[in-house]
Every structure is written in structure tokens, then in C-alpha cells.
Amino acid sequence: MGRFHCYVVYRGRQLGIYQTWTECKAQVLGYPNAKFKQFSSIEEARIIIGLTKIYATSSGYAFKAL
């Protein structure tokens, strides 16, 4: 059985936590300056998001550390 990973899209078509690379890739592939990060658990990803602020950019939205 493979190890569980999830992905947080910080800048892309739709921000959020995705459970598969296929879902994440759909949000970032071809998106200008896309940013995402892989985490080993959804709990870890939620903690990181909780320590960030969403802000508007000229190309959509992004997360910024508090």
C-alpha cells in the first residue's frame, strides 16, 4: 500500500487541499506562477493553512504566511 499524501494549492485555479496528484495537477498545470506543496497528512496541511492568510493577487488568490 502506498503512502498517503495530500497537496495544498496556494496559487492556482481553485485553492484548497487535494487528496490526489491528478486533482492538484488540474488546478496548477498551465496556471501562471502556480504554487502547491505536498504534505504527508491532511492534518499537517490543515495546520499550515491555518497559519496562513488568503489574499487577492492580480492573477487570482494566494496564501501568505502570518
Buried (B, 14 or more C-beta within 10 A) or exposed (E): EEEEBBBBBBBBEEBBBBEEEEBBBBBBEEBEEBBBEEBEEBEEBBEBBEEBEEEEEEEBBBBEEE
